[in-house]
């Protein structure tokens, strides 16, 4: 069983920054793409960003491209999401997930097989 633990959420003013981190227990961490999703109240969980196994390719939701950066450290088995120029519409619970082999890079939550417990991000206007 793979365990993913997110950290780094919090309350920040519009225009501010936060860095989320996800630590994995997966001994095969470097073999899997990883992603970040978010869920706002009353909405479905949506894709935010994904990163390839080596970290050489990144994929983003259009509305966060240029503001968010996903990165990974395979030696430490972590995947981070640096979020800059935050907006109130970025508010939600952020989850990291492990992408299933062969799934679309900008897919849905069904394309991921393990999830963390989530970390709350609140951006005030």
VMD Tcl script that draws the C-alpha trace (Angstrom):
set ca {
  {0.00 0.00 0.00}
  {1.37 3.39 -1.02}
  {1.06 6.27 1.42}
  {1.16 9.88 0.29}
  {1.32 12.71 2.81}
  {0.81 16.33 1.79}
  {1.98 19.36 3.74}
  {2.40 23.09 3.30}
  {-1.15 24.36 2.95}
  {-2.43 27.41 4.75}
  {-4.07 30.81 4.52}
  {-2.50 33.41 2.26}
  {-3.54 36.74 0.79}
  {-4.20 37.17 -2.90}
  {-0.90 37.54 -4.73}
  {0.98 35.51 -2.15}
  {2.83 32.22 -2.45}
  {2.73 28.76 -0.92}
  {4.77 25.63 -1.45}
  {3.08 22.27 -1.09}
  {5.03 19.06 -0.59}
  {4.00 15.43 -0.93}
  {6.05 12.63 0.60}
  {5.64 9.10 -0.73}
  {6.30 5.70 0.83}
  {6.40 4.04 -2.61}
  {9.59 2.07 -3.19}
  {8.88 2.43 -6.93}
  {8.34 6.18 -6.73}
  {10.67 7.01 -9.60}
  {8.70 4.70 -11.94}
  {5.47 6.68 -11.71}
  {4.21 10.01 -12.88}
  {2.77 12.12 -10.09}
  {0.16 14.81 -10.02}
  {-1.59 17.46 -7.97}
  {-5.34 17.95 -7.97}
  {-7.59 20.33 -6.06}
  {-11.18 20.32 -4.92}
  {-13.22 23.39 -4.08}
  {-16.42 23.14 -2.01}
  {-19.25 21.75 -4.11}
  {-17.00 21.00 -7.07}
  {-15.33 17.94 -8.48}
  {-11.66 17.26 -7.93}
  {-9.76 18.85 -10.83}
  {-6.34 18.35 -12.34}
  {-3.78 21.04 -11.49}
  {-0.35 19.73 -12.53}
  {1.52 16.53 -13.32}
  {5.15 15.55 -13.73}
  {6.80 12.69 -15.55}
  {8.83 9.97 -13.89}
  {12.17 11.70 -14.46}
  {10.79 15.19 -13.90}
  {11.68 16.19 -17.43}
  {8.11 16.92 -18.49}
  {5.47 18.93 -16.65}
  {1.81 19.47 -17.45}
  {-0.47 22.20 -16.12}
  {-4.05 23.34 -15.95}
  {-4.25 26.37 -18.22}
  {-5.32 28.70 -15.41}
  {-2.22 27.93 -13.31}
  {0.41 27.75 -16.04}
  {3.07 30.40 -15.42}
  {2.10 30.72 -11.75}
  {2.56 27.16 -10.45}
  {5.59 24.91 -10.80}
  {5.63 21.18 -10.12}
  {8.89 19.43 -9.29}
  {10.06 16.14 -7.83}
  {13.04 14.65 -6.02}
  {13.24 10.94 -6.68}
  {15.96 10.40 -4.08}
  {13.74 11.87 -1.37}
  {10.52 10.51 -2.92}
  {8.82 13.87 -2.83}
  {6.82 15.96 -5.27}
  {6.33 19.68 -4.69}
  {4.00 22.35 -6.02}
  {5.26 25.92 -5.85}
  {2.29 28.28 -6.12}
  {2.90 31.96 -6.83}
  {0.55 34.87 -7.55}
  {-2.25 33.03 -5.81}
  {-5.84 34.01 -6.49}
  {-9.01 33.42 -4.47}
  {-10.15 30.92 -7.11}
  {-7.13 28.75 -6.23}
  {-8.78 28.01 -2.87}
  {-9.45 24.34 -2.17}
  {-8.11 21.12 -0.76}
  {-5.01 20.07 -2.67}
  {-4.24 16.39 -3.15}
  {-1.24 14.62 -4.58}
  {-1.75 11.38 -6.43}
  {0.13 8.61 -8.21}
  {-0.67 8.39 -11.92}
  {-1.57 5.00 -13.37}
  {0.69 3.73 -16.14}
  {-0.48 4.81 -19.59}
  {-3.06 7.31 -18.34}
  {-3.43 10.75 -19.90}
  {-1.08 13.30 -18.36}
  {-3.85 15.86 -17.95}
  {-6.42 13.33 -16.90}
  {-9.05 12.98 -14.22}
  {-8.93 11.53 -10.73}
  {-9.82 8.12 -12.21}
  {-6.37 8.09 -13.81}
  {-4.70 8.02 -10.39}
  {-4.58 5.07 -8.02}
  {-3.28 6.42 -4.71}
  {-4.03 9.72 -2.98}
  {-2.91 11.66 0.03}
  {-5.28 13.03 2.65}
  {-5.16 16.55 1.22}
  {-4.03 19.92 2.49}
  {-6.19 23.04 2.64}
  {-5.20 26.14 0.69}
  {-7.21 29.29 1.31}
  {-6.53 32.49 -0.61}
  {-8.20 35.60 0.73}
  {-9.03 38.57 -1.46}
}
mol new
graphics top color blue
foreach p $ca { graphics top sphere $p radius 0.5 }
foreach p [lrange $ca 0 end-1] q [lrange $ca 1 end] { graphics top cylinder $p $q radius 0.2 }
display resetview
